Amino acid sequence: MNKPRHSLAEPEDNPLAILHPVDSSETETTFVSHEGETCTLCNVGPAFEFSMAFQPIVDVQAKRTFAYEALARGPNGESLNDILEKTLHHNHYAFDQRCREKAIETSARLGIVATGADLSINISPNAVYQPAHCLRRTFAAASLAGLPLNRLIFEVTEVEKVHSQEHLRNIMIEYRKHGLRVAIDDFGAGHSGLSLLSVFQPDIIKIDRALIQSLHERPASRSIVRSIVQICAELDIIIIAEGIEQEQEMQVLCDLNIYRMQGYFFAKPALEALPMWPPGQASAA
């Protein structure tokens, strides 16, 4: 298992550090902390069906698929917004947890292990009530699916306003304790921007489409992206560029030494399938 590259001090008092299962079944698991606090928030499951689509994150320099991002969709490919309309406050925690498990289960069934690519899963930090509890269920799903933990990436969107940066920091501490990687999604489009990097450094940032669109025609955007490249090089952070739709955008990114990319130029999300890249390879579905 790869060790975390960034050190974050462990909180002196973390009541969520040790969780013990007190009851379990195929559909429901309850955990209790070492202080005796029971967590049942993840047990109020979503009363609707959903599926997973996968979009490749490619490495154009290595000419391979670096990872697949798992995207929640309706059972017939309905958009994420259609699903979120059915997600209420009382089942928000359970939906976030179930998305992790379903992403792992589905990608493993489609053969992601054989592709050599990692699996990138979106999480909502505001829906992570007890980091250690969430990870226990995630680890169980990965073990059952035969997916190594060092192949998992967890994306936290910068667009979502996190209620507490300390809570987000504690999530990263817990995840890195187990050698997992954390990515900041939609970087440059949300609430924190560069100030987020001054608080903690993720393993990966994904530069938002707003900065990438028509990059070859926007000198100011190129200057901003160039500065992000320099900062991430000093902080040992991997960069992924999102939303590439034109060859010219890809070329400018390569000139800026960004080689990991994602967007319709390479492949659209595919429902219950792993699109292969480069083109010409057989689908894993």
Secondary structure, DSSP 8 states (H G I E B T S, - for coil): ----SS-----S--TTS-EEEEEE-SS-EEEEETT--EE-GGGS--SS--EEEEEEEEETTTTEEEEEEEEEE-TTS--HHHHHTT--GGGHHHHHHHHHHHHHHHHHHTTHHHHT-EEEEEE-GGG-S-HHHHHHHHHHHHHHHT--GGGEEEEEESSS--S-HHHHHHHHHHHHHTT-EEEEEEETSSS-THHHHHH---SEEEE-HHHHTTGGG-HHHHHHHHHHHHHHHHHT-EEEEE---SHHHHHHHHHTT--EEESTTT---EET----SSTTS----
